[in-house]
Amino acid sequence: MSAIEQVEGIGSVPHGYYRREQALTGVVLLPGQERHDTGEHPENARRLPGVVQRLRASADWERLFVMHPRHARVEELVRSHDTRYVESVRRADRDGPVWLDTDTKAGPGSFDLATLATGAALTAVDAVAMEAYWRPDSLFCLTRPPGHHAPADRAMGFCLFNHVSVAARYAQATYPIERVAIVDWDVHHGNGTQEIHYDDPSVLFCSLHQWPLYPGTGWLEETGEGAGAGFNANVPMPPGSGDREYLEALDAVVLPLLDAYDPQLLIVSAGQDCHAADPLSNQLVSAAGFRAMAERMAAFASGRKIGLVVVHEGGYNVSTLPQVDHAILGGLGSFATDLEDPFAADAPPAEGWPERLAEVRRAIGRHWPEVR
Ligand SMILES: [Zn+2]
């Protein structure tokens, strides 16, 4: 069989013109992360350099599609954020440092780095939408600060701009893409993304998060409103959930929902703070679990011949994050990585999970019979 195979049925999606035998994945890097200086804070400039160092030192670096981002422009940010809020972050850049909420600091350099982090997601959208043989099937944006807690009008929970939301609207404004799905596996609920798209049927938002935990939103009854009713899906995971529960949530809820929604672009808010060694949660997902989640997202996107953009959100254990993020890339690109995760001990079943899963299916199943 030839390495290049022409694929039919592209329709209006500018994607998948050629299909390689091996998936091509890669990273969008973020230079100068110390520009957003948060000091002794869990979300700091020391989180991600170790990830890039590990990738560069591994033989897998050669197979990765490596990109550098552009900045997101103000006119792109304001598709998801209020102009006045965007200006307030820019002012903090000039006059800061200031605390924009109790957890979120901005100072000189923050606007520059945050707009570059959002720009990384836009760069990734452009790349996976290319019609070229060397188009990557997926890209993982190794970016900070995270974005999914930021609603339209304020900073929140370490987040300044909502990268995945701005990327979804950029894709819709730039390409013949109408429906975008965002899957969020960060251990915290992606309240900002939910809030921005709550009445928006053109973006399906589906979040897996520990319940109860910060920020306190994301109960299963929050399913969207108005034209967006049914297009917001929450899977509140009990504390102690590990690979078994997360993969079951993807298989029983998220994938049937994606199948039914039929998105033309898939974006993942990838927060690795549900890892067993993360200091901010009680979840027990292992590196192998992250790999398996990434594999499922990649298999869905490649089955639909749509692009996959993965954006880094949380993940606060700097010792384990390199292995976990490497495992995610292995899942996206179907290559083996070291999965000797010292925290991968066989976790006991999470208490109350079967009942919770049944409740979630009932709540989402009211709008999507495929999930019942
Ligand atoms: Zn988080």
Residues whose N, C-alpha, C, O or C-beta is under 5 A from the ligand:
A	BS01	ZN	D186 V187 H188 G271 D273 G314
